[in-house]
């Protein structure tokens, strides 16, 4: 563990809470509160990311040590760690929620690795903070497994994301009402060590702005640019405007990635959007099985479906507009509007690039956008698995005037709808094949391009739930195996075809396999 060297810029350069006592409270004029993790009974490493450990200059012996389990289970601190919980606000489900803060996340510090990269280490589920409100600051095994696996799965999919170093069992129980139905149960507890260059989110800026703390707002903005956007040059309002425009661009690219792979975040509150354009805070997320732009994995959002799959780009724009409002004391409105316009442009550019790659074309024309939209409407109408369909599309014999749709046999959830949609699919495939022939990309190059954009494996909810079920019985091999599959999501892995199968019927309504609550 000697490889971890700390340079804690956030707590060194920004104003902190002068109150270091226990208990929840409103914290004014400060961007964080110092707080230490609460020790647990029996910390045990259940799984870890070898790639993330290597990035932090840690080896297998480090991970196997008692010190590693103690530190990342919240029972010990290394020299140089200065733990704290960040103070921020946010709009939740479209409504301003006031102060929120890290209620069950505690940052241990910022480590700088041998390559000069800065990584913040954060424990989720390590005990109460001043922002925990009435909660206990803990996390259960099921939600911790999901966050650990998804952080790494998204990284290997090429989607910008926070990472996960470790999953540590606490040896203690946590009481949660999973369905909010008045039936709480004791569940095994766990802690995830999340890792990112920065955990600053839109809500960090919103809270001081909402309170008229403009000097704190300016301090945070100057710090964020200095530490997290050092490539930006200039000063004053022009620099701030360039920074906001880049935040808009990064967010747009992130949204296009989510739509490309079928990922639904589930809780796109402004406190859950990263200033670096990273996927952050894995709660009730999910992957689209049968293509449905109206699907949300969040039971809390089941009525309004504000955060449904098809609306994620629009919600991101709305959230950026809230960030713009928070920044308006420092940046002229017309400059902020320029940034928001850039979001629209950047998203359309990224979406067109995604369409070209998913369909195996060099570039995307307006006609190709229409071709993709027609396909999406057909996929929705006939209950077709998104991931399986697009992966199989590379196998279509485009040299034929009337390609055989048989390659999609495994993608249907309803045989009756499959039959009803066959003629429309044949007509679409004929137009698609003609377009591909016109594009004249060599077949091998086209297939390689498509397979690099259309994953074979994604972390479907039922796969994660199967690993969770095994873990709750004391068998953690399912987590390790699933993590290994997700390391190579674009490659065929002989013998692991079951991980690429569509959602089974039994998983349609089973708890944890389709929709999930916000409960941890």
Secondary structure as UniProt FT lines:
FT   TURN            2..3
FT   HELIX           9..13
FT   STRAND          32..34
FT   STRAND          44..48
FT   HELIX           50..55
FT   TURN            56..57
FT   HELIX           60..64
FT   HELIX           66..72
FT   TURN            73..74
FT   TURN            79..80
FT   STRAND          84..86
FT   STRAND          89..92
FT   TURN            93..94
FT   STRAND          95..99
FT   STRAND          105..112
FT   TURN            114..115
FT   STRAND          118..124
FT   TURN            130..131
FT   TURN            133..134
FT   HELIX           141..157
FT   STRAND          163..176
FT   TURN            178..179
FT   STRAND          185..196
FT   HELIX           202..210
FT   TURN            211..212
FT   HELIX           214..228
FT   TURN            230..231
FT   HELIX           236..261
FT   STRAND          263..264
FT   HELIX           270..272
FT   STRAND          273..274
FT   TURN            275..276
FT   STRAND          286..287
FT   TURN            293..294
FT   HELIX           299..301
FT   TURN            302..304
FT   TURN            306..307
FT   HELIX           309..311
FT   HELIX           312..327
FT   TURN            328..330
FT   HELIX           333..359
FT   HELIX           366..381
FT   TURN            382..383
FT   STRAND          384..385
FT   HELIX           386..393
FT   TURN            394..395
FT   TURN            398..399
FT   HELIX           405..411
FT   HELIX           415..420
FT   HELIX           422..439
FT   HELIX           443..451
FT   TURN            452..453
FT   HELIX           461..472
FT   TURN            473..474
FT   HELIX           477..486
FT   TURN            487..490
FT   TURN            494..495
FT   HELIX           497..500
FT   HELIX           505..507
FT   TURN            508..509
FT   TURN            511..513
//
